[in-house]
């Protein structure tokens, strides 16, 4: 799955890279450790992140949406079950798997697809004890663009909240090497408009593991396990303990 990530870019970078309509703000977004919204007793710590969707003219526009997806019947409340990711299954058309998922199927049927930029994401090696976190970054591109679905939920007070989920698929070789079994679907520039406005059949063809040369990874401190930790040392690779396998990066 993809349940943690980071953002470090200016809005101008995002607007230029994704060819967005409108004028970018002067500042940017810097969050070194981002997790989906979490419940704390009776309150929620909301995570709101940038996502891209088409406007009525088909132009790409930036929206700010809640992560994870809030099903409409939740009345804008955070579900108790995980909706941060929507899983695709190997060898099965996504249209067949998503129809069995009430949380996501209406968004898919309505063509409510979005692009979600991240600077990196974190994955944990399930084989090590404790599980070793890795920061996974683009090998050459300035940012990662994930395939998402979005939906709207109206709160009991009448406020509309837009929210998104990230679609996951099988890992590529690098993610297998670091001990992980899923990957977010990552899209390249010539795929973005197809995902946003193409037919369901064309969009479905894009749900594939990341290309083998698209990512690089480095082990990072287990301090990232705390979703509230934002220390600069998360950007520094660590040396793995003796005897623990690493990647030749």
C-alpha positions as CSV (number, residue, x, y, z in Angstrom):
1,X,0.0,0.0,0.0
2,X,1.0,3.7,0.0
3,X,0.1,5.1,3.4
4,X,2.9,7.6,4.0
5,X,4.7,10.1,1.9
6,X,6.3,13.5,1.7
7,X,6.0,16.8,-0.2
8,X,8.8,19.3,-0.9
9,X,8.1,21.5,-3.9
10,X,7.0,25.0,-4.9
11,X,3.6,25.6,-6.4
12,X,5.2,27.0,-9.4
13,X,7.0,23.6,-9.9
14,X,3.7,21.8,-9.6
15,X,1.9,24.1,-12.0
16,X,4.6,24.0,-14.6
17,X,5.3,20.2,-14.4
18,X,1.6,19.3,-14.6
19,X,0.7,22.1,-17.0
20,X,-2.1,23.4,-14.7
21,X,-4.6,26.1,-15.5
22,X,-4.4,29.3,-13.3
23,X,-1.7,31.2,-11.5
24,X,0.4,29.4,-8.9
25,X,0.8,30.8,-5.3
26,X,4.2,32.2,-4.5
27,X,4.9,29.6,-1.8
28,X,5.1,25.9,-1.7
29,X,4.4,22.8,0.3
30,X,7.0,21.1,2.6
31,X,5.8,18.2,4.7
32,X,8.5,15.6,5.3
33,X,6.2,12.9,6.8
34,X,2.5,12.8,5.6
35,X,0.0,10.3,6.7
36,X,-3.8,10.0,6.0
37,X,-6.2,11.7,8.3
38,X,-6.4,10.1,11.7
39,X,-9.0,9.8,14.4
40,X,-8.1,10.9,18.0
41,X,-11.0,10.0,20.3
42,X,-13.9,12.2,19.2
43,X,-11.7,14.5,17.0
44,X,-10.0,14.0,13.6
45,X,-6.6,15.3,12.5
46,X,-7.4,16.1,8.8
47,X,-4.8,15.7,6.1
48,X,-5.5,17.9,3.1
49,X,-3.2,17.6,0.1
50,X,-3.1,18.9,-3.5
51,X,-4.7,16.8,-6.2
52,X,-5.4,17.6,-9.9
53,X,-8.7,17.1,-11.7
54,X,-10.2,18.5,-15.0
55,X,-12.5,21.4,-15.0
56,X,-15.6,21.7,-17.3
57,X,-13.3,22.7,-20.2
58,X,-11.0,19.7,-19.6
59,X,-8.2,21.9,-18.2
60,X,-6.1,20.6,-15.3
61,X,-6.8,22.5,-12.2
62,X,-5.5,22.1,-8.6
63,X,-7.8,21.2,-5.8
64,X,-7.1,20.5,-2.2
65,X,-8.7,17.3,-1.0
66,X,-8.8,15.2,2.2
67,X,-6.8,12.0,2.3
68,X,-8.2,9.3,2.6
69,X,-11.5,9.1,0.6
70,X,-14.7,9.8,2.6
71,X,-17.6,7.7,1.2
72,X,-20.7,9.9,0.6
73,X,-22.7,7.9,3.2
74,X,-20.2,8.9,5.9
75,X,-21.5,12.5,5.9
76,X,-18.0,13.9,5.8
77,X,-16.8,11.8,8.6
78,X,-13.6,9.7,8.7
79,X,-14.3,6.0,8.2
80,X,-13.1,3.5,10.8
81,X,-11.8,1.3,7.9
82,X,-8.9,2.2,5.7
83,X,-9.7,4.1,2.5
84,X,-6.3,5.5,1.8
85,X,-5.7,3.0,-1.0
86,X,-7.9,1.3,-3.6
87,X,-6.3,-2.0,-4.5
88,X,-6.2,-3.4,-8.0
89,X,-5.7,-7.2,-8.4
90,X,-3.2,-8.9,-10.7
91,X,-4.7,-10.5,-13.8
92,X,-8.2,-9.1,-13.0
93,X,-9.6,-6.0,-14.8
94,X,-9.9,-3.1,-12.4
95,X,-13.5,-2.5,-13.5
96,X,-14.3,-6.0,-12.1
97,X,-12.6,-5.5,-8.8
98,X,-13.7,-2.0,-8.1
99,X,-17.4,-2.8,-8.6
100,X,-17.1,-5.0,-5.5
101,X,-15.8,-2.1,-3.4
102,X,-18.8,0.1,-2.4
103,X,-16.4,2.8,-1.1
104,X,-14.8,3.4,-4.5
105,X,-17.1,2.0,-7.2
106,X,-19.2,5.1,-7.7
107,X,-16.2,7.3,-8.1
108,X,-14.9,4.9,-10.8
109,X,-18.2,4.7,-12.6
110,X,-18.5,8.5,-12.7
111,X,-15.0,8.9,-14.0
112,X,-13.9,10.9,-10.9
113,X,-10.2,10.3,-11.5
114,X,-7.4,12.6,-10.2
115,X,-3.7,13.0,-10.2
116,X,-1.9,13.3,-6.9
117,X,1.7,14.7,-6.7
118,X,4.1,13.4,-4.1
119,X,7.8,14.1,-3.8
120,X,8.4,10.6,-2.3
121,X,6.7,7.9,-0.3
122,X,7.7,5.6,2.5
123,X,7.6,1.8,2.5
124,X,8.6,-0.7,5.2
125,X,10.6,-3.8,4.7
126,X,8.3,-6.5,6.1
127,X,11.1,-9.0,6.5
128,X,13.2,-7.1,9.1
129,X,12.6,-6.7,12.8
130,X,11.9,-3.9,13.5
131,X,10.5,-3.2,10.0
132,X,13.0,-1.0,8.2
133,X,11.5,2.2,6.5
134,X,12.7,3.2,3.1
135,X,12.2,6.6,1.3
136,X,11.2,5.9,-2.3
137,X,11.9,8.8,-4.7
138,X,11.7,9.4,-8.5
139,X,14.9,8.4,-10.2
140,X,14.9,11.3,-12.7
141,X,11.6,13.3,-12.6
142,X,11.0,16.2,-10.2
143,X,8.0,14.5,-8.5
144,X,5.9,11.4,-8.5
145,X,2.3,11.6,-9.9
146,X,0.0,9.0,-8.5
147,X,-3.4,7.8,-10.0
148,X,-6.3,8.5,-7.7
149,X,-10.0,8.5,-7.4
150,X,-12.0,11.3,-5.7
151,X,-15.4,11.7,-4.3
152,X,-17.6,14.2,-2.4
153,X,-19.2,13.8,1.0
154,X,-21.5,16.4,2.5
155,X,-21.2,16.9,6.3
156,X,-24.3,17.0,8.6
157,X,-23.6,20.8,8.7
158,X,-23.9,21.1,4.9
159,X,-20.2,21.5,4.1
160,X,-18.9,19.6,1.0
161,X,-15.6,17.7,1.4
162,X,-13.7,16.4,-1.5
163,X,-11.4,13.5,-0.8
164,X,-9.2,11.0,-2.6
165,X,-7.7,7.5,-2.5
166,X,-4.6,6.2,-4.3
167,X,-4.8,3.2,-6.5
168,X,-2.2,0.5,-5.8
169,X,-1.0,-2.4,-7.9
170,X,1.9,-4.9,-8.0
171,X,5.4,-3.8,-7.1
172,X,8.3,-3.4,-9.4
173,X,11.7,-5.0,-8.8
174,X,13.0,-2.3,-6.6
175,X,10.0,-2.4,-4.2
176,X,10.3,-6.2,-4.1
177,X,14.0,-5.9,-3.2
178,X,13.1,-3.7,-0.2
179,X,10.5,-6.2,1.0
180,X,7.3,-4.6,-0.1
181,X,4.3,-6.2,-1.9
182,X,2.4,-3.3,-3.3
183,X,3.0,0.0,-5.2
184,X,1.0,3.1,-6.0
185,X,0.1,3.4,-9.6
186,X,2.5,6.1,-11.1
187,X,1.7,8.0,-14.3
188,X,4.0,9.8,-16.7
189,X,3.3,12.9,-18.7
190,X,1.8,11.3,-21.8
191,X,-0.7,9.3,-19.5
192,X,-2.0,12.2,-17.4
193,X,-4.8,13.4,-19.6
194,X,-5.9,9.8,-20.5
195,X,-6.3,9.1,-16.8
196,X,-8.2,12.3,-16.2
197,X,-10.5,12.4,-19.2
198,X,-10.1,9.2,-21.2
199,X,-12.5,6.4,-21.5
200,X,-12.7,3.9,-18.6
201,X,-11.1,1.3,-20.9
202,X,-8.2,3.6,-21.7
203,X,-7.7,4.6,-18.1
204,X,-7.8,1.0,-16.9
205,X,-4.9,0.1,-19.2
206,X,-2.6,2.5,-17.2
207,X,-2.9,0.5,-14.0
208,X,0.5,-1.2,-14.1
209,X,3.5,-1.5,-11.8
210,X,6.0,1.4,-11.9
211,X,8.7,1.1,-14.6
212,X,11.9,-0.5,-13.4
213,X,14.0,2.6,-13.9
214,X,11.6,5.1,-12.5
215,X,12.4,4.9,-8.8
216,X,15.3,4.9,-6.3
217,X,15.2,4.2,-2.6
218,X,17.2,4.8,0.6
219,X,16.8,3.5,4.1
220,X,15.8,6.1,6.7
221,X,15.4,6.4,10.4
222,X,12.6,4.6,12.2
223,X,11.6,8.0,13.6
224,X,9.4,8.1,10.5
225,X,7.2,5.5,12.2
226,X,5.7,8.4,14.2
227,X,3.4,10.2,11.7
228,X,3.9,13.4,13.6
229,X,7.7,13.5,13.3
230,X,8.9,16.1,10.8
231,X,12.7,16.1,11.6
232,X,15.1,17.1,8.9
233,X,17.0,13.8,9.5
234,X,14.2,12.0,7.6
235,X,16.0,13.3,4.4
236,X,19.3,11.6,5.4
237,X,19.9,7.9,4.5
238,X,21.1,5.7,7.3
239,X,23.5,2.8,7.4
240,X,21.7,-0.5,7.7
241,X,22.6,-2.7,10.6
242,X,25.3,-5.3,10.0
243,X,23.9,-8.3,8.3
244,X,20.8,-6.6,6.9
245,X,20.6,-6.7,3.2
246,X,20.6,-3.4,1.3
247,X,20.3,-2.1,-2.2
248,X,23.2,-1.3,-4.5
249,X,21.9,2.2,-5.3
